[in-house]
Amino acid sequence: MSTSNGKLGEDFLRIPKLAADGENWMMYKERLQWSIDARGLISHLDGTEKKPVDPQMLPNRGASWAPATPDEVKEVSTYKMELKEWRTGQAITKQQIAGTIPNSLFIQIKNLDTAKDIFTHLSSLFEQRSRVVSVEL
């Protein structure tokens, strides 16, 4: 299987669905992380990939600020490109999660802002329960 074009086979990236009660959380979590990592997007899941900062929001600028120099125009252009890339990474990561959870869980996470927020929410629902189950085993 070649990954030179950045695309991986769907079978390679497939992970099992998370059970509504989270009984398979530990295996789901590990496989999700591996799949997201294989896509090169693990930093979206763990939150280390930060949303780019809008140049307009930098100190001494505001809503009425507009780029006036070639460097500022380049700064805005770079920001737009980085924002698009960040949003794409977020969308892919969020969809990977959404496609592998039941509707009852999707309803709980659909309005969360980032993939990290979603993963953190799911972790908070099932992490403690999974520890108890693994200790009992």
Contacts in CASP RR format, 6 or more apart in sequence:
PFRMAT RR
TARGET T0000
AUTHOR 0000-0000-0000
METHOD contacts of the structure
MODEL  1
MSTSNGKLGEDFLRIPKLAADGENWMMYKERLQWSIDARGLISHLDGTEK
KPVDPQMLPNRGASWAPATPDEVKEVSTYKMELKEWRTGQAITKQQIAGT
IPNSLFIQIKNLDTAKDIFTHLSSLFEQRSRVVSVEL
1 8 0 8 1.000
1 9 0 8 1.000
1 12 0 8 1.000
8 38 0 8 1.000
8 39 0 8 1.000
12 38 0 8 1.000
13 35 0 8 1.000
13 38 0 8 1.000
13 39 0 8 1.000
13 96 0 8 1.000
14 35 0 8 1.000
15 28 0 8 1.000
15 31 0 8 1.000
15 32 0 8 1.000
15 34 0 8 1.000
15 35 0 8 1.000
15 96 0 8 1.000
15 100 0 8 1.000
16 24 0 8 1.000
16 27 0 8 1.000
16 28 0 8 1.000
16 31 0 8 1.000
16 100 0 8 1.000
17 28 0 8 1.000
17 99 0 8 1.000
17 100 0 8 1.000
17 101 0 8 1.000
17 102 0 8 1.000
18 24 0 8 1.000
18 25 0 8 1.000
18 28 0 8 1.000
18 100 0 8 1.000
18 101 0 8 1.000
18 102 0 8 1.000
18 105 0 8 1.000
18 122 0 8 1.000
19 25 0 8 1.000
19 28 0 8 1.000
19 102 0 8 1.000
20 102 0 8 1.000
20 104 0 8 1.000
20 105 0 8 1.000
22 28 0 8 1.000
22 125 0 8 1.000
22 126 0 8 1.000
22 129 0 8 1.000
22 130 0 8 1.000
23 133 0 8 1.000
25 122 0 8 1.000
25 126 0 8 1.000
25 127 0 8 1.000
25 129 0 8 1.000
25 130 0 8 1.000
26 130 0 8 1.000
26 134 0 8 1.000
28 100 0 8 1.000
29 123 0 8 1.000
32 45 0 8 1.000
32 96 0 8 1.000
32 97 0 8 1.000
32 100 0 8 1.000
32 119 0 8 1.000
33 42 0 8 1.000
33 45 0 8 1.000
35 96 0 8 1.000
36 42 0 8 1.000
36 44 0 8 1.000
36 45 0 8 1.000
36 93 0 8 1.000
36 96 0 8 1.000
39 92 0 8 1.000
39 93 0 8 1.000
39 96 0 8 1.000
41 49 0 8 1.000
41 89 0 8 1.000
41 92 0 8 1.000
41 93 0 8 1.000
43 49 0 8 1.000
44 89 0 8 1.000
44 90 0 8 1.000
44 92 0 8 1.000
44 93 0 8 1.000
44 114 0 8 1.000
44 115 0 8 1.000
44 116 0 8 1.000
45 93 0 8 1.000
45 115 0 8 1.000
45 116 0 8 1.000
45 119 0 8 1.000
46 116 0 8 1.000
46 119 0 8 1.000
47 114 0 8 1.000
47 115 0 8 1.000
47 116 0 8 1.000
49 86 0 8 1.000
49 89 0 8 1.000
51 83 0 8 1.000
51 86 0 8 1.000
51 114 0 8 1.000
52 79 0 8 1.000
52 82 0 8 1.000
52 83 0 8 1.000
52 86 0 8 1.000
53 79 0 8 1.000
54 79 0 8 1.000
54 83 0 8 1.000
55 61 0 8 1.000
55 65 0 8 1.000
55 67 0 8 1.000
55 72 0 8 1.000
55 75 0 8 1.000
55 76 0 8 1.000
55 79 0 8 1.000
56 62 0 8 1.000
56 63 0 8 1.000
56 65 0 8 1.000
67 73 0 8 1.000
67 75 0 8 1.000
67 76 0 8 1.000
89 115 0 8 1.000
90 114 0 8 1.000
90 115 0 8 1.000
93 115 0 8 1.000
94 114 0 8 1.000
94 115 0 8 1.000
94 118 0 8 1.000
97 109 0 8 1.000
97 115 0 8 1.000
97 118 0 8 1.000
97 119 0 8 1.000
97 122 0 8 1.000
98 106 0 8 1.000
98 109 0 8 1.000
98 110 0 8 1.000
101 109 0 8 1.000
101 122 0 8 1.000
105 122 0 8 1.000
105 125 0 8 1.000
108 121 0 8 1.000
108 125 0 8 1.000
109 117 0 8 1.000
109 118 0 8 1.000
109 121 0 8 1.000
109 122 0 8 1.000
112 118 0 8 1.000
112 121 0 8 1.000
END
